[in-house]
Amino acid sequence: MRVSKIFFLFFLVSLLGFSQDENQNLESSLVIEFIEHKVKRKQTLYTISNLYDVPINLIKKYNPSLKGDKISKKMVLKIPFITTAILEESIKEIVEKVLVSTRTNQNLFDSVPKKKSIKFGFIAPFNLNKIEIDSI
């Protein structure tokens, strides 16, 4: 019985050790970037947070000049974007692949729009009184 308790304790401690390493790696791969947003008329923290899809408490955290929910127009706020470095690298690779594939598959015949012409036969019956017979 005592051996099974020691084995269980050893197993539990080893699992906890592995879980801490993953959290540290995740925190080290997080990248926080900022965008400066100039507040316009009738904007609130709620509208700005919806615009950038960032929670209000994060905006308040990185803008210590905010007191409560009061903001004024022409105030400059730092809006945080939290991304992972791994995600940024994969996005760059995808963008490069798309750019290379679009450059090789360009067909200029498809990019030229077709000309649309108006046929005179549809317009002529409406203005018969104004058109002289000699001009036809």
C-alpha positions as CSV (number, residue, x, y, z in Angstrom):
1,M,0.0,0.0,0.0
2,R,2.8,2.4,0.9
3,V,4.6,1.6,-2.4
4,S,1.5,2.5,-4.4
5,K,1.2,5.8,-2.6
6,I,4.8,6.7,-3.3
7,F,4.4,5.6,-7.0
8,F,1.3,7.8,-7.3
9,L,3.0,10.8,-5.7
10,F,6.0,10.4,-8.1
11,F,3.7,10.2,-11.1
12,L,1.7,13.3,-10.0
13,V,4.9,15.4,-9.5
14,S,6.3,14.4,-12.9
15,L,3.1,15.4,-14.6
16,L,3.1,18.8,-12.9
17,G,6.6,19.4,-14.0
18,F,5.8,18.9,-17.7
19,S,2.8,21.2,-17.5
20,Q,4.8,24.2,-16.2
21,D,7.3,24.0,-19.1
22,E,4.5,24.3,-21.7
23,N,3.1,27.4,-20.0
24,Q,6.5,29.1,-19.9
25,N,7.1,28.3,-23.6
26,L,3.7,29.7,-24.5
27,E,4.3,32.9,-22.5
28,S,7.7,33.4,-24.2
29,S,6.2,33.0,-27.7
30,L,3.5,35.7,-27.1
31,V,4.1,39.0,-28.8
32,I,2.3,42.1,-27.8
33,E,2.1,44.9,-30.4
34,F,0.4,48.2,-30.1
35,I,-1.6,50.4,-32.5
36,E,-2.2,54.0,-31.6
37,H,-5.9,55.0,-32.0
38,K,-7.0,58.6,-32.1
39,V,-10.4,58.9,-30.4
40,K,-13.0,60.4,-32.6
41,R,-16.3,62.1,-31.7
42,K,-18.9,59.9,-30.0
43,Q,-16.5,57.0,-29.6
44,T,-16.5,55.0,-26.3
45,L,-14.3,52.3,-24.9
46,Y,-16.9,49.8,-25.9
47,T,-17.0,50.9,-29.6
48,I,-13.2,51.0,-29.7
49,S,-12.9,47.5,-28.2
50,N,-15.4,46.1,-30.7
51,L,-13.6,47.8,-33.5
52,Y,-10.3,46.1,-32.7
53,D,-11.8,43.0,-31.0
54,V,-9.8,43.6,-27.8
55,P,-11.3,43.5,-24.3
56,I,-11.9,46.8,-22.5
57,N,-9.8,45.7,-19.5
58,L,-6.7,45.3,-21.7
59,I,-7.2,48.7,-23.2
60,K,-7.4,50.1,-19.6
61,K,-4.4,48.1,-18.5
62,Y,-2.1,49.6,-21.2
63,N,-3.4,53.1,-21.0
64,P,-2.9,54.3,-17.4
65,S,-4.0,57.8,-18.2
66,L,-7.6,56.5,-18.4
67,K,-9.6,57.1,-15.3
68,G,-12.8,55.0,-15.2
69,D,-14.5,54.9,-18.6
70,K,-14.0,58.5,-19.5
71,I,-12.2,59.3,-22.8
72,S,-12.2,62.5,-24.8
73,K,-11.9,63.1,-28.5
74,K,-8.4,63.5,-29.9
75,M,-7.1,61.3,-27.1
76,V,-4.5,58.8,-28.3
77,L,-5.0,55.2,-26.9
78,K,-2.6,52.3,-27.2
79,I,-4.5,49.3,-28.4
80,P,-2.7,46.0,-27.7
81,F,-2.7,43.0,-30.0
82,I,-1.5,39.8,-28.5
83,T,-0.3,37.2,-31.0
84,T,2.0,34.3,-31.0
85,A,5.3,34.2,-32.9
86,I,4.5,30.8,-34.3
87,L,1.2,32.1,-35.7
88,E,3.0,35.1,-37.3
89,E,5.5,32.9,-39.0
90,S,2.8,30.6,-40.5
91,I,0.9,33.6,-41.8
92,K,4.0,34.9,-43.5
93,E,4.6,31.5,-45.2
94,I,1.0,31.4,-46.4
95,V,1.2,34.9,-47.8
96,E,4.4,34.1,-49.6
97,K,2.9,31.0,-51.2
98,V,-0.1,32.9,-52.4
99,L,2.0,35.6,-53.9
100,V,4.2,33.1,-55.7
101,S,1.1,31.2,-57.1
102,T,-0.6,34.4,-58.3
103,R,2.5,35.6,-60.1
104,T,2.9,32.4,-62.0
105,N,-0.8,32.0,-63.0
106,Q,-1.4,35.5,-64.3
107,N,-3.5,35.6,-67.5
108,L,-3.8,39.1,-68.9
109,F,-6.8,38.1,-71.2
110,D,-9.0,37.6,-68.1
111,S,-8.0,40.9,-66.5
112,V,-9.2,43.1,-69.5
113,P,-12.9,43.9,-69.1
114,K,-15.1,43.3,-72.1
115,K,-16.5,46.5,-73.7
116,K,-20.2,47.0,-73.4
117,S,-21.9,48.7,-76.3
118,I,-25.3,50.3,-76.5
119,K,-27.2,49.3,-79.6
120,F,-28.9,52.2,-81.4
121,G,-31.9,50.0,-82.4
122,F,-33.2,50.2,-78.8
123,I,-33.0,54.0,-78.6
124,A,-34.3,54.9,-82.1
125,P,-38.0,54.1,-81.7
126,F,-38.4,56.5,-78.8
127,N,-37.1,59.6,-80.6
128,L,-38.6,59.1,-84.1
129,N,-40.1,62.5,-84.2
130,K,-36.8,64.3,-83.6
131,I,-34.7,62.3,-86.1
132,E,-34.8,63.6,-89.7
133,I,-35.2,61.1,-92.4
134,D,-32.2,62.5,-94.3
135,S,-29.9,61.9,-91.4
136,I,-30.7,58.1,-91.4
